[in-house]
Amino acid sequence: MPDFDYQHLDEVIHSRIRLAIMAVLVSVDEAEFTFLREKIGATDGNLSIHLKKLEEAGYVAVTRQFVAKKPVTSYTLSRKGRKAFAAYIDRLGAMIKRA
């Protein structure tokens, strides 16, 4: 692999908002949508789109429930997501070390 082969970075994770989502989720057991929105500073629509992409990739698991008659959506990092995030960080770190 060439020293700076960015082609090996996970395209699903390699987006500012998705990277931020993954970084938050790796540090908590579970996060509600509103918590993620506040931590990341994204709009509801933008955050929803990126969470959906991570869900479709199997990187996050979604739980939808009602609490006091209000919908609450929570997200957790899946085992596949944890592995993908660790690999992403390792590859990015290797690129930086080679600089």
C-alpha positions in Angstrom: 0.0 0.0 0.0 1.4 3.4 -0.9 2.3 5.7 2.0 -0.7 8.0 1.5 -3.3 5.8 -0.1 -6.5 7.5 1.0 -8.4 5.0 -1.0 -8.3 2.6 1.9 -10.1 5.0 4.3 -13.7 3.9 4.9 -15.9 6.2 2.8 -18.9 5.7 5.0 -17.0 7.1 8.0 -14.9 9.6 6.1 -17.4 12.5 6.3 -17.2 15.2 9.0 -20.6 14.6 10.5 -20.4 10.8 10.3 -16.9 10.8 11.8 -18.2 13.0 14.6 -21.2 10.7 15.2 -18.8 7.7 15.3 -16.5 9.5 17.7 -19.4 10.3 20.1 -20.9 6.9 20.0 -17.6 5.1 20.6 -17.4 7.0 23.9 -20.9 6.2 25.2 -23.1 3.1 25.6 -26.1 4.8 23.9 -27.0 8.3 22.7 -30.4 9.8 22.0 -30.8 11.8 18.8 -31.1 15.1 20.7 -27.8 14.4 22.6 -26.0 13.7 19.3 -27.5 16.8 17.7 -26.2 19.0 20.6 -22.8 17.4 20.7 -22.2 17.6 17.0 -24.0 20.8 16.2 -25.8 19.5 13.1 -29.3 20.2 12.0 -32.0 17.6 12.6 -32.3 16.8 8.8 -28.5 16.6 8.3 -27.9 14.5 11.3 -30.8 12.1 10.3 -29.4 11.6 6.8 -25.9 10.7 8.2 -27.3 8.5 10.9 -29.3 6.6 8.2 -26.2 6.1 6.1 -24.4 4.6 9.2 -27.4 2.5 10.0 -27.5 1.1 6.4 -23.9 0.2 6.6 -24.6 -1.7 9.8 -22.4 0.6 11.9 -25.1 1.8 14.3 -28.1 0.2 15.8 -31.3 2.2 16.3 -33.9 1.9 19.1 -37.2 3.7 18.7 -39.5 3.9 21.7 -42.0 6.2 23.3 -41.2 7.8 26.7 -44.1 9.7 28.3 -45.9 9.5 24.9 -43.0 11.2 23.1 -40.9 9.4 20.5 -37.3 8.8 21.6 -34.7 7.5 19.2 -31.4 6.1 20.5 -28.3 5.0 18.8 -25.5 2.6 19.7 -22.4 1.6 17.9 -22.6 -2.0 16.6 -19.8 -4.5 16.8 -19.2 -4.0 13.1 -19.2 -0.2 13.6 -16.6 -0.5 16.4 -14.4 -2.6 14.2 -14.8 -0.2 11.2 -14.1 2.8 13.4 -10.9 1.2 14.9 -9.7 0.3 11.4 -10.4 3.8 10.2 -8.4 5.4 13.0 -5.6 2.9 12.5 -5.4 3.7 8.8 -5.6 7.4 9.3 -2.9 7.2 12.0 -0.6 5.2 9.7 -0.9 7.9 7.0 -0.1 10.6 9.6 3.0 8.7 10.9 4.3 8.3 7.4 4.2 12.1 6.9 
